[in-house]
Amino acid sequence: MRGRSFVLGVALVAAAVSVAADQFPQQRPLAPTPPEGQRVVPFFDGFYENADGSVVLSFGYSNLNATEVVEIPLGPNNFIEPKEFDGRQPTSFPPVTGGGPTGSRRDRERGVFTVIIPPKYTGDVVWTLRHAGQTHKVPGRTKTGAYGLRWPMAMGSIPPLVGFTASTMTGRGPMGVESAAMQATVGVPLPLTIWAKDDSQRDAEMEGGVQFKSRGPARPAINIKWYKHSGPGPVTFDPVTSGLKELEGSTSSMATFTQAGSYVLRVRVDNFGRPDTSAGNQCCWTNGYARVTVK
C-alpha cells in the first residue's frame, strides 16, 4: 500500500504540472524586431506661450524602424484637425538617431514642427498618422501646465539663433526660421548655407582655462543636421551633419533631388554637447525650413 500511495502521489503531481504547463505556457525568447514595417507614431511635446496670448504647440514623432525611411504623404493617412492647422507636419519619417555626432539610436525625434493657435483657443489640435495597418493620434493641448515648455536650462543654455543668411539670424527654438523660396534642378546639387549663434548666458565653469567645456570627448559647440521634411522624392545631403567649433559661424551642405516637385527641407541646429542640454529634452535646438521648387 505504501508503494502504491507513493506512485499515485507522483502521478498526481505530474498531472498537476502538466495542467499548469497547459494553462501557463513557457515564455519563449523574444524574436528580433524586424528592421522594417514597424509603427510610426506622432507625439505632442508640449507648448510655449507667446506674449500676445497665442500658443505654440510642438510636435515630434517616433519611428521604430531601424533602417526604413517611412513616407506618409499629406492626406487621409497624415492630417491635422482642425483643418486650418493642417499642412506643416512632415511627410518623411527617417529612423531616429542621436543628437550628437555619434549617430546612436534614440526613442524619437522631438520638436520637428509647430502649430500656432490663436489667443483664447480652447480646443485640441489632433495629429493623425496611419501606417503599417495602425492608426495613431495625438492631441496637442494646453489644458495642463505639465506640458508647458520654457528655457533657459539649468546652466543657462538656450536654443541657438539661426538664419539662412548672416543678417537673418532671427529664428530660435522649434518654431525656427524659414528661408526665402529656392529653385533647384533634378540631379544638380543645391547649395544650402546656415548661420548660427549660441548666445546662451551660461554659468561660468572653468576647466583647464576653457569656459564650460563639455563632458567627455570634445564636441562641436553647435551641431547641424539636415532632413527632408516633405516632398515627393528622396533627397541626399552632402554632408548631412556638420559642426561649428565656435559659438558663431556658418556651415554649408549640398542637397540633390531625384524627382521634380515641391519640397520642404529642415535643418536642426543644436548645442547638445553642453552638459545641461540633450536630444532627450525640449531644449536646446532651433529649426530652419527651406522651401524648394525642383524642376
PyMOL commands that set and color helices and strands:
alter all, ss='L'
color gray80, all
select helices_A, chain A and resi 2-23+83-85+145-147+166-168
alter helices_A, ss='H'
color red, helices_A
select strands_A, chain A and resi 40-49+55-63+70-71+78-81+92-93+109-117+125-131+134-140+161-163+177-178+182-184+190-197+206-207+210-211+222-230+235-238+241-244+248-257+261-270+285-294
alter strands_A, ss='S'
color yellow, strands_A
deselect
rebuild
show_as cartoon
